Amino acid sequence: MSPQSEETATPSASTSQQPAAVIVLAAGAGTRMKSRTPKILHPLGGRSMIGHALAAARGLDPRHLAVVVRHERELVAAHVEGVDPAALLVDQDDVPGTGRAVQVALDALDARQGTIRGTVVVTYGDVPLLEAATLKDLVGVHVRDGNAVTVLTAELDDATGYGRIVRSPDGTVLGIVEHKDASEEQRAISEVNSGIYAFDADVLRSALGRIDTGNAQGELYLTDVLGIARNDGGRVAGLIVQDRWQVEGANDRVQLAHLAGELNRRILERWMRAGVSIVDPGSTWVDVHVELAEDVTVLPGTLLHGTTTIARDAVVGPDTSLTDVAVGQGAHVTRTHGSGARIGDGASVGPFTYLRPGTVLGEDGKIGAFYETKNVVVGRGSKLSHLGYAGDAEIGEYTNIGCGNITANYDGVDKHRTVIGSHVRTSSNTVFVAPVTVGDGAYTGAGAVIRKDVPAGALGLSAVAQRNVPGWTSEKRPGTAADEAARASVARTVTSGPQASTEPQESGQS
């Protein structure tokens, strides 16, 4: 380049703390994950790795956000558009290396917005624990000191595989040497490159035009920008992050599990410090979007996913998994699997209960043991205590649904609704064949099959008088164990006579 062009490699005069742009690199294949799912789409804490990266980037309030994609482009692009529709998707070409990835992103931003001026932050899609506050510190130091480049670094006990930070005696950064290109002396350095940078846009643009593939990998290294910027007279600095977890990436499922565990530990610690009792943090998992109020108690073996919210004084667990469930104040949810449900204040659920989407349990209501519900609204104080199914139904207030009741909502083609009023009492093993309505204050008899509407205050019955068919087992099931048992019983009755079974036993006899 001509000397006139190189003069552009001086920091701009901008002192704004707001970055001009954040570039998130998300083009890698992630082959070590050994998955049909792109690496950066693997979740932890209820959010994909790229989702965490985008959340941290948006925490800087950048004027522009670009995501560089390549591997499994359509899957990644669709996910990014769903998470952050305003992000600019940029396709990396066949030229390998992080330097090229940043170059195509900067070119795309320039083409779309006009020449970018100010601070450009570069980060990655596979560092899910990186926090926006750390990026703000990086930008703050970069702007305050008028740096051409500021790199986020970490000190590791074992730096194998990482690029080493080479510093001058005054503490500024001379450059970054990749592990494969490093000398033995350089490999002894414990300070490593995180791959996360704040650049002056003009410095970055100029230097990217001068990097080459003369390295062990044959790639365009973004790290080469630092040496070029320094040679052009710019100041290159490093900011050491004390929390090394924030710059840890996940290249395989083992590393992903370690990061997920650390993220969960931090989430639980934050909630415990906010007044939540978590009895056994080792067996409790809470996603990033879950909200817990003060004085909530979470018992062992509990998993809270999605947008689940737990109100004050509620007790959840043990052995409970809730996804997108709202639990009301003072409610108790025990050994329950639920999704897309709402549980009212003071309500009780479980144990061994399955709440499917559309379940709404009213205040002080109950859905008890071995119950499944779907698309059902249960009014205040009503109880579905045990061994039943309620689907596509509406149940009024203070109604008691007996043991073994079910709503037969599916006729083989269509779904139909059951409407049960308030203060209704249904006996054991009642079946409601939808569509059907039971009025307020009505009753049903044991074993009733309700095919027609039951008026308010009426008793619904469908049972017929019991009729016994003598000898049925011997006739229909000859030679079976049941037949043999029946014949033996009959023989004993004949031998003993009718009085044998009615005589009182003497004291002490068994």
Beta strands, then each sheet from edge to edge (+ up, - down):
strand 1: 21-26
strand 2: 43-44
strand 3: 47-48
strand 4: 64-69
strand 5: 88-91
strand 6: 119-124
strand 7: 149-155
strand 8: 164-167
strand 9: 173-177
strand 10: 191-200
strand 11: 236-240
strand 12: 277-278
strand 13: 285-286
strand 14: 291-292
strand 15: 297-298
strand 16: 302-305
strand 17: 309-310
strand 18: 315-316
strand 19: 320-323
strand 20: 326-327
strand 21: 332-333
strand 22: 336-339
strand 23: 342-343
strand 24: 348-349
strand 25: 353-355
strand 26: 360-361
strand 27: 366-378
strand 28: 383-395
strand 29: 400-401
strand 30: 406-408
strand 31: 418-420
strand 32: 425-426
strand 33: 431-433
strand 34: 436-438
strand 35: 443-444
strand 36: 449-450
strand 37: 459-460
sheet 1: 5+ 4+ 1+ 6+ 10- 7+ 11+
sheet 2: 2+ 3-
sheet 3: 8+ 9-
sheet 4: 12+ 15+ 18+ 21+ 24+ 27+ 25+ 22+ 19+ 16+ 13+
sheet 5: 12+ 15+ 18+ 21+ 24+ 27+ 26+ 23+ 20+ 17+ 14+
sheet 6: 12+ 15+ 18+ 21+ 24+ 27+ 28+ 29+
sheet 7: 12+ 15+ 18+ 21+ 24+ 27+ 28+ 31+ 34+
sheet 8: 30+ 33+ 36+
sheet 9: 32+ 35+ 37+
end
